[in-house]
Amino acid sequence: MGGLPPSITARQEIVEFWRLKVEEAHERYETASAQYRRLLEERPKDLVPGPDGKLPQARDAVSETLLEYSRLLRVFTQLTLNGTLPHEHESTGGNGGGDR
C-alpha cells in the first residue's frame, strides 16, 4: 500500500476520532446556548423563573454541555500536544456521564 507507517496512521485516526468528539460536543453546547438565549429573550422581563421551569433546565443543559466540551477539549489538547491518550474514565466522562 505504500502509505504512512501503521503507527502514524493509527495516531492520525485517534486524533481524528477525538477531534470529531470535540466538534460534536461544541455543537451540543452551541445548540443548548442558543436554546437558553431564546427562552431568556421570550420570557416576560418581570417574571422570575421557578426552579423547575424550562429556563433553569435550559441553563443546566448549557452548563452540562460546556463541562463536556471543556473536558473533551482538554483530552484532545493533551493528545495533540503531548501524545497522551485519555484514561478510560476520561473517555467516558469520568463521572459516569458518558455521552448524553
LINURHU-V625318 format. One record per pair of residues at least 12 apart in sequence whose ideal C-beta (glycine too) atoms are under 8 Angstrom apart, sorted by the first residue. I is the first residue (numbers start at 1). J is the second residue. Records with the same first field share a line. If there is no record, write none. Layout:
I=J  J
This chain:
11=83
14=79  85
15=76  79  80
18=72  75  76  79  86
19=76
21=72  76
22=69  72  73  76
25=65  68  69  72  73
26=69
28=65  68  69  100
29=62  65  66  68  69
31=65
32=58  61  62  64  65
33=62  65
35=58  61
36=55  58  59  61  62
39=54  55  58
40=55
43=55
64=100
65=100
68=93  97  100
71=90  93  94
75=90  91
